[in-house]
């Protein structure tokens, strides 16, 4: 087992409560991330409130508000679980192992724990918690709520499947290479999270705002940080109204 893990260099065990969990990291820079076929996964998430946005970023020693430029360099992080398939979702596959009760067993991907680490360039710093050390010009990684896997995911990864697709959570905003964004986020310090220690944005779309190319570049200078932050908060309030969320003072 040890020799095999050293040879592959891409899988390692993690001591989480969930059993049979592997993390696999792979650099994926040969193909433009936006060229992958995209599959949207539904979810039941709620929209982050303005108060939550502020508490996780502006009022958090690990929070940040940055203007960034996305690159095409990213690392794919997949979390697997060995789960018995009681719904026969693996019907039609050959040579899939079964447990003692006759149920199929295979490596199933955890869609809520897998993610991409996308490299971005920090162009402006509007807010930075005192526990963070980030400078303008730095290349940092942002954990995005999407991942690259075989077509059958998240139910199973089978050795005969080679087609790779980009699985994205519904309503999330994917950072596109060479595009500029204002991002509201924080460093994840939840030791139970698969994204522990990584920078991530708030919510699925509430913490990401495309830079308006029609505005003067000077608008996005850090001397105007209050204007930029307030504009993003106003956009969040508009998003809440569009979704029927009533706000009170």
N, C-alpha and C positions, 0 to 999 in steps of 0.2 A: 504493500500500500504506500509506504513512504517513498520508495524508489519511483513508483508510478507518478506520484504527485510531483516529485522533483523534476521528472522528465517532462510532464505536460506543462508545468509552470503556470497554469491558468485556473486551477481549481484548488480550493482549500476549505477545510471544515470550519464552521463557526459554532460556538456554543450558545445557540439561542434555545428558547424553550421549545420551539417547533423542532421535531426530530427530522433526521435525514435532510438537512438543509445544506446546500452548497452555494457558494458565491463564485461566479465565473466572470472574470474581467477580461475584456479583449479590446485592444485598440482598433478602431475602425475609421480610417482616414482615407482609404483608397476610393471610396464612393461618396458622392455628395449625399448628405443625409436626406435632402428633400427629394432625391431620386428614388428612394425606396417606396414601394407600394405602401399605402397607409391604411391601417385598420383602426377604426374608432371603437373604443370599449366604453360601454355605458357605465354610469355611476350615479350615486344618489347624494352627491356632495351639495352643500349649501354655499351661498355666496358669503364671502368674508365681509364683515361690517367695517365701517371706517374706524371704529374703536379698536377692533381686532387688528386691522392693518397698522395702526399707530402703535399699539402695545407690542406687536411683534417686531417692529422696525425702529421707529423713532424713540420709543421708550424702553428699548431693549439693549443691554450692553453688548449683545451679540448681533444687533440688527444693523441693516445698511440700506441706503438708497443710492443707487449708482446709475450712471449712464455708461452703457457698455456697447461694444461691437462684437457680435457673435462670429466665431470662426467655424471652419469645417473640420476641426479636430475634436474628437469625442471618444469616450470610453464607454463601452456597453457593459452594464453590470446586471447579471441575471441571478435571481435567487430561485433555487429549485427546491421542491419538496417531493419526497417519494410518497405518493398517495395512492391508495387503492381506488380504482375507478368503479364505483358501485352503479353508475349509470350506463355502463357499456359504451362509453364515448370512444373507446379504442377499437371498436368492432372493425374488422377489415385489415388490421395490422398483423403482420406475420412475426412469429417468434417473440411476442411480448410476454414477459414473465408474469405468472399468476401467483397469488398467495395461496395459503393452505385452504382457503374457502372458495377458491376458484375465481376470485376477482382479479382483473388486470392490475398490474403495477408498472408504473413508468415514471420518469422524471417530469413532474408537472411544474410549470413556472408560476411563481406567485406574482400576479399582475400588480398588486399594491406595494410590493417591496422591490421590484426590479426598476431600474432607472438608467438614464444616460447621464454621464458626467461631461458636460459640454464646456469646452474652453472658450472664454470670452476675454476681451481686452477692456480694462477699466479706463474709460476716457474722462469721466468727471465723477467726483465724490460729493454728493449732496448731504449725506449723513453717514456716520460710521460710529458704531458703538465702541466704547473705550476698551473692550476686550478683543477687538479685532485689529489686525495689522495689515492693511491693504493700502497701496499707493497707486496714484494715477500712472498708467502705463503698464501696470501689472497684468499678467495673464493668469486668471483664476478659473476654477472649475465650478460650474453651477449644476446641481442635481436637478434634472428635468423629469417630469412624471410620464416618461415614455421609454420604450426599449425596443431593441431589434431582436427578433426571434423567428423561428420557423413558422410556416403557415398555420399549423395546427394549434399553436399556443393560444391561450395559456394552459390548455388541457394537457398537452403532452409534447415532449421533444423526442422524436424518434430518429434513429440513425439514418434512415432512408430518406428523410426530408431535408432538402437543401435550399428551397426557396425561402429567402429572408424578407420579412416585412417589418414596417415600423408600427408598433402598437402604441396608440395614444389614448389618453383618457379623454372622455367627452368634454368639450368646451375648453380644453387646455390650449394655451398659445405656445406653439413650438418656436424656439429661437432659430431663425434662419441665418445661414452663413452670410457674412458681409452686411447684415442689417443691424441697425442701431436701436437700442431699447433703453427705457428707464425701468429699472427693476427694484422692487421693494422686497427685501428678504432678510434672512437671519441664518446664523450658523446653527445647525441641528445638534442639540446637546442631549437628546433623548437616547440613552444607551440601549433602549429596547428597539430602536428604529434601525432599519437597514441602512438609512442615510446618515447615521451618526457621524459627526465630525465634518460633514459636508455643508457647503453653502446651498441654500435653496430659496426659491421665491415663495411669497405668500399665496395661498390658494391655487386654483387652477388657471385663472386668468386675471385675478384682481391685482397681482403683483407685477404684471408685465405690461408695459405701454410702449407701443411703437413710436419712435421719434418721428415727429411731423416734419417731413422734408420741405414743406412750404414755409415753415417758420425760419426766421433768420437764425443762423448758427449761434449768434451771440445770446439768443434766448436761453440756450442750454448751458451757458457758462455757469460755473459754480457760484458766481456772484449773484446769480438769479435763482439760487436754490429754492428759496421760499415760493417763488412763482411756479417753478417746475413741479414741486411737491404738491402745491395747492391745485394745479391743473389736473394732476393725476387723481387727486382725491375727488375733485369735481366729476371726473369721468367715472369713478367708482360709484358715486352717488347717482349718476345717470343710469348706470348699469342696474343698480338696485331698483330704481323707479321702473325701468323696463321690465323687471321681473316681478313687479307688484309688491315690492317691499316698501312699506311706509316708514319714513324716518321722522322722529320727533326730536325737538331740541331739548 
